C-alpha cells in the first residue's frame, strides 16, 4: 500500500522498532510518528504505533492507531489481535471479543495466523477468561479458555485454568479429564496435580485425593499448599 517507501522513512521505521525492542519506547515512538507523517498510508506503521501507545498505557491512542491500520487494510490479522488485546485492557470486553472473532475468521479464510499471532490471540482469550473467573462468570470463563485451547491446545496453563473453572462449576468429571490430560503431558505440573486432588476431594474420593498429593510431595517435598491439603484429606 502507498507505493514504494522512501528509504529514509524505512530507516526511521527500522530504528523505531529496534528502540521499541530495547525498551526505549518513547524514543521509538517519536521516530514512528515522524514516519507516519511522511508515509501515512502504510498500515504497518500505525500498527507499530498502536503497540507503543499500548505499552505506555495510552490506550485511546493505541485504539486509534490500530483502527487507522485496519482502515488501510481491513484484513490485517495482527492489528485485529492487537486491538482486541487493548480493548481487553480497557475493560471493553464486547469489543475485544468482536476483534478476536474477526481475527479468527480471517485466519480461517487466509491461513495467515503465524505462531506468534496464534500465541497472542490464545493469551488474549486467557486474560478475558481470567477476568470472567474473577467476577465468577464461570460459563463465560470456560468458553474463553476453550477458545484459547482451540488456537493453542499445547498451553498447559490454560488447560489447568479450564480444569479449575470446571471444578467451580461442579463439573468434576470434566475437570478430572482435563487435568489428567495436563499431567499426562507434564507429570511434574504441580498446580494441575493440586487441582486434580481438589476435584477428587469434591467428589468424595478422599483416598484418591490423598494418593495424588502424596505422589506430588515426592516431586515437590517442600510445597506447603500440598502439605496443608494432604492434612485436610486425612482428617476424619
SULPE-V779903 format. One record per pair of residues at least 24 apart in sequence whose ideal C-beta (glycine too) atoms are under 10 Angstrom apart, sorted by the first residue. I is the first residue (numbers start at 0). J is the second residue. If there is no record, write none. Layout:
<<I;J> <I;J>>
This chain:
<<0;38> <0;40> <0;41> <0;42> <0;43> <0;71> <0;72> <1;38> <1;39> <1;40> <1;41> <1;42> <1;44> <1;71> <2;38> <2;40> <2;41> <4;34> <4;37> <4;38> <4;40> <4;41> <4;43> <4;44> <5;34> <5;37> <5;38> <7;33> <7;34> <7;37> <7;38> <8;33> <8;34> <8;35> <8;36> <8;37> <8;38> <8;41> <8;44> <9;34> <9;38> <9;41> <10;34> <11;35> <11;37> <11;38> <11;44> <12;37> <12;38> <12;41> <12;43> <12;44> <12;47> <15;44> <15;47> <15;48> <15;51> <16;43> <16;47> <16;50> <16;51> <18;51> <19;47> <19;50> <19;51> <19;54> <22;54> <24;50> <24;51> <24;52> <24;53> <24;54> <24;55> <25;51> <25;55> <27;51> <27;54> <28;52> <28;54> <28;55> <28;57> <28;60> <31;64> <35;64> <35;67> <39;67> <39;71> <40;67> <40;71> <40;72> <41;68> <41;71> <41;72> <42;67> <42;68> <42;69> <42;70> <42;71> <42;72> <42;73> <42;74> <42;75> <42;77> <42;78> <43;68> <43;71> <43;72> <43;75> <43;77> <43;78> <44;68> <44;71> <45;69> <45;70> <45;71> <45;72> <45;75> <45;78> <46;71> <46;72> <46;75> <46;77> <46;78> <46;80> <46;81> <46;82> <47;78> <47;81> <49;78> <49;81> <49;82> <49;84> <49;85> <50;77> <50;78> <50;81> <50;84> <50;85> <52;85> <53;81> <53;82> <53;84> <53;85> <53;88> <53;89> <56;88> <58;85> <58;86> <58;88> <58;89> <58;90> <58;91> <59;85> <59;89> <60;85> <61;85> <61;86> <61;88> <61;89> <62;86> <62;89> <62;91> <62;94> <65;98> <69;98> <69;101> <73;101> <73;105> <74;101> <74;105> <74;108> <74;109> <74;111> <75;102> <75;105> <75;111> <76;101> <76;102> <76;103> <76;104> <76;105> <76;106> <76;108> <76;109> <76;111> <76;112> <76;113> <76;116> <76;120> <77;102> <77;111> <77;112> <77;113> <77;115> <77;116> <77;119> <77;120> <78;102> <79;103> <79;104> <79;105> <79;106> <79;116> <79;120> <80;105> <80;106> <80;112> <80;115> <80;116> <80;117> <80;119> <80;120> <80;122> <80;123> <81;116> <81;119> <81;123> <83;119> <83;120> <83;123> <83;124> <83;127> <84;119> <84;120> <84;122> <84;123> <84;126> <84;127> <85;123> <86;123> <86;127> <87;123> <87;124> <87;126> <87;127> <87;130> <88;123> <88;126> <90;130> <92;127> <92;130> <92;131> <92;139> <92;143> <95;123> <95;124> <95;126> <95;127> <95;130> <96;123> <96;124> <96;127> <96;139> <96;142> <96;143> <96;146> <98;123> <99;123> <99;124> <99;127> <99;143> <99;146> <99;147> <99;150> <100;146> <102;150> <103;146> <103;149> <103;150> <106;150> <112;150> <114;151> <116;150> <117;150> <117;151> <118;150> <118;151> <118;154> <119;150> <119;151> <120;146> <120;147> <120;150> <120;151> <121;146> <121;147> <121;148> <121;149> <121;150> <121;151> <121;152> <121;153> <121;154> <121;157> <122;147> <122;150> <122;151> <122;154> <122;156> <122;157> <123;147> <123;150> <124;148> <124;149> <124;150> <124;151> <124;157> <125;151> <125;154> <125;156> <125;157> <125;160> <125;161> <128;157> <128;160> <128;161> <128;164> <129;157> <129;160> <129;164> <131;164> <132;160> <132;163> <132;164> <132;167> <135;167> <137;163> <137;164> <137;165> <137;166> <137;167> <137;168> <137;169> <137;170> <138;164> <138;168> <139;164> <140;164> <140;165> <140;167> <140;168> <141;165> <141;167> <141;168> <141;170> <141;173> <144;177> <148;177> <152;180> <153;184> <154;181> <155;180> <155;181> <155;182> <155;184> <155;185> <155;188> <155;190> <155;191> <156;181> <156;188> <156;190> <156;191> <157;181> <158;184> <158;188> <158;191> <159;185> <159;188> <159;190> <159;191> <159;192> <159;193> <159;194> <159;195> <160;190> <160;194> <161;194> <162;190> <162;191> <162;194> <162;195> <162;197> <162;198> <163;190> <163;191> <163;193> <163;194> <163;197> <163;198> <164;194> <165;194> <165;198> <166;194> <166;195> <166;197> <166;198> <166;200> <166;201> <167;201> <169;201> <170;198> <171;197> <171;198> <171;199> <171;200> <171;201> <171;202> <171;203> <171;204> <172;198> <172;202> <173;198> <174;198> <174;199> <174;201> <174;202> <175;199> <175;201> <175;202> <175;204> <175;207> <178;211> <182;211> <182;215> <186;214> <186;215> <186;218> <187;215> <187;218> <187;219> <188;215> <188;218> <189;215> <189;218> <189;219> <189;222> <189;224> <189;225> <190;224> <191;215> <192;216> <192;218> <192;219> <192;222> <192;225> <193;219> <193;222> <193;224> <193;225> <193;228> <196;225> <196;228> <196;229> <196;231> <196;232> <197;228> <197;232> <199;232> <200;228> <200;231> <200;232> <204;232> <205;231> <205;232> <205;233> <205;234> <205;235> <206;232> <206;233> <207;232> <208;232> <208;233> <209;233>>
